[in-house]
């Protein structure tokens, strides 16, 4: 208890002490001033002059671009406001299954972000894959139909690629009949 009182007494005694502070005037080096003669709120008068900057080559282009983009920015601000207000009203009275759905789909995505340290490919694949797995647990019929349609589309795409590669190789190996190129003509 005495240590606390000793520590508290030091600032109190320092604040009660008085002393005289002298300062030298700038224009009169040998004259000293008291603290009450010093002005803390005045600054020496400085002469400033505003100079208009020259217009460069970039400034008219930026001005034109800003004028062209202004209607789109206004449109974007309007729709962002509408979407935010819609989201706010939706979250005030959500459907009964909304929060479990967010938990089942969103939580694996967050876990995927933590697991995907390192490469950018991992940061893309892990959260997306885990969210897709969570979605497939919540909506198994929809996930099955999406998987089937994606598989069919990939099969069709691969088959078209195979057919196109086969056409290229077949046209390169079979000679065209009736036409002789200029480099193959026999000269007499």
C-alpha positions in Angstrom: 0.0 0.0 0.0 2.9 2.4 0.7 4.4 1.7 -2.7 1.2 2.8 -4.4 1.0 6.0 -2.4 4.6 6.7 -3.2 4.1 6.3 -6.9 1.0 8.5 -6.8 2.7 11.2 -4.8 5.4 11.8 -7.4 3.2 13.3 -10.2 1.2 15.3 -7.6 4.3 16.9 -6.2 5.6 17.6 -9.7 2.4 19.3 -10.7 2.5 21.6 -7.6 6.0 22.8 -8.3 6.4 26.1 -10.0 9.2 27.4 -12.0 10.1 30.2 -14.3 10.6 29.5 -18.0 12.5 32.0 -20.2 12.5 32.1 -24.0 14.5 34.1 -26.4 12.6 36.3 -28.9 13.4 35.6 -32.5 13.9 39.2 -33.6 15.7 40.3 -30.4 18.2 37.6 -29.4 19.3 39.2 -26.1 15.8 39.7 -24.7 14.1 37.0 -22.7 10.4 36.6 -22.3 8.2 35.0 -19.6 5.8 32.2 -20.4 2.8 34.5 -20.1 4.3 36.8 -22.7 4.7 33.9 -25.3 1.9 33.3 -27.7 1.1 29.7 -28.3 -1.6 30.2 -30.9 0.0 32.6 -33.4 2.2 31.6 -36.3 4.5 33.8 -38.3 2.9 35.3 -41.4 3.8 33.4 -44.5 3.0 34.4 -48.0 1.5 31.7 -50.1 0.5 32.1 -53.7 -1.7 29.6 -55.5 -0.4 28.5 -58.9 -2.9 26.7 -61.3 -1.3 23.5 -62.5 -0.9 22.9 -66.2 -3.3 20.4 -67.8 -1.4 17.3 -68.9 -2.2 14.8 -71.6 -3.8 12.3 -69.2 -6.3 14.6 -67.5 -8.7 15.2 -70.5 -8.8 11.4 -71.1 -9.6 10.7 -67.5 -12.3 13.4 -67.5 -13.9 11.8 -70.6 -13.8 8.3 -69.1 -15.4 9.5 -65.9 -18.2 11.2 -67.9 -18.8 8.1 -69.9 -18.8 5.8 -66.8 -21.1 8.1 -64.7 -24.5 6.6 -65.9 -23.2 3.1 -65.3 -22.0 3.9 -61.8 -25.3 5.5 -60.9 -27.1 2.4 -62.2 -24.8 0.2 -60.2 -25.3 2.2 -57.0 -29.1 1.9 -57.5 -29.0 -1.8 -57.9 -26.6 -2.3 -55.0 -29.0 -0.4 -52.8 -32.0 -2.5 -54.0 -30.1 -5.7 -53.4 -28.9 -4.7 -50.0 -32.5 -3.7 -49.0 -33.9 -7.0 -50.4 -31.2 -8.9 -48.5 -31.9 -7.1 -45.3 -35.7 -7.8 -45.5 -35.0 -11.4 -46.4 -32.7 -11.9 -43.5 -35.2 -10.4 -41.1 -37.7 -13.1 -41.9 -35.9 -16.0 -43.5 -37.4 -19.4 -44.5 -37.3 -22.1 -42.0 -34.5 -24.1 -43.7 -32.3 -21.2 -44.5 -29.8 -21.2 -41.6 -29.3 -25.0 -41.7 -28.7 -24.8 -45.5 -26.2 -22.0 -45.0 -24.4 -24.1 -42.3 -24.3 -27.3 -44.3 -23.1 -25.6 -47.5 -21.0 -22.7 -46.1 -19.2 -24.4 -43.3 -17.4 -26.9 -45.5 -16.4 -24.0 -47.8 -14.8 -22.2 -44.8 -13.0 -25.4 -43.8 -11.8 -25.7 -47.4 -10.3 -22.2 -47.2 -8.3 -23.2 -44.1 -7.2 -26.5 -45.7 -6.1 -24.8 -49.0 -2.9 -23.2 -47.8 -0.3 -22.8 -50.5 -1.3 -22.7 -54.1 -4.0 -20.8 -55.8 -5.4 -24.0 -57.4 -6.0 -25.4 -53.9 -7.7 -22.2 -52.9 -10.1 -22.7 -55.8 -10.7 -26.4 -55.7 -10.9 -27.2 -51.9 -13.6 -24.7 -51.0 -15.6 -25.4 -54.1 -15.3 -29.1 -53.8 -16.3 -29.2 -50.1 -19.2 -26.8 -50.8 -20.4 -29.1 -53.6 -20.2 -32.1 -51.2 -22.2 -30.2 -48.6 -24.8 -29.2 -51.3 -25.0 -32.8 -52.5 -25.8 -33.9 -48.9 -28.6 -31.4 -48.6 -30.1 -31.8 -52.1 -29.1 -35.3 -53.2 -31.6 -35.5 -56.2 -30.5 -32.2 -57.6 -26.8 -33.1 -57.2 -27.4 -36.5 -59.0 -29.1 -34.8 -61.9 -26.4 -32.1 -62.2 -23.7 -34.9 -62.1 -25.5 -36.9 -64.8 -25.9 -33.9 -67.0 -22.3 -32.8 -66.5 -21.1 -36.3 -67.2 -23.1 -36.4 -70.4 -21.8 -33.0 -71.5 -18.2 -34.0 -70.8 -18.7 -37.3 -72.8 -20.2 -35.4 -75.8 -17.4 -32.8 -75.7 -14.7 -35.5 -75.5 -16.4 -37.4 -78.4 -16.5 -34.3 -80.6 -12.8 -33.7 -79.9 -11.9 -37.3 -80.8 -13.9 -37.0 -84.1 -12.2 -33.7 -85.0 -8.7 -35.1 -84.3 -9.5 -38.2 -86.3 -10.7 -36.0 -89.3 -7.5 -34.0 -89.1 -5.3 -37.1 -89.2 -7.3 -38.8 -91.9 -7.3 -35.8 -94.2 -3.5 -35.4 -93.7 -2.7 -39.1 -94.6 -5.1 -39.6 -97.6 -4.1 -37.8 -100.8 -6.7 -35.8 -102.6 -7.4 -37.4 -106.0 -7.5 -35.3 -109.2 -5.4 -32.5 -107.9 -1.7 -32.3 -108.2 0.1 -29.6 -106.3 2.6 -27.3 -108.1 5.5 -28.7 -106.2 4.8 -32.3 -107.5 4.6 -31.5 -111.2 7.2 -33.1 -113.4 9.0 -30.7 -115.7 10.1 -31.6 -119.2 
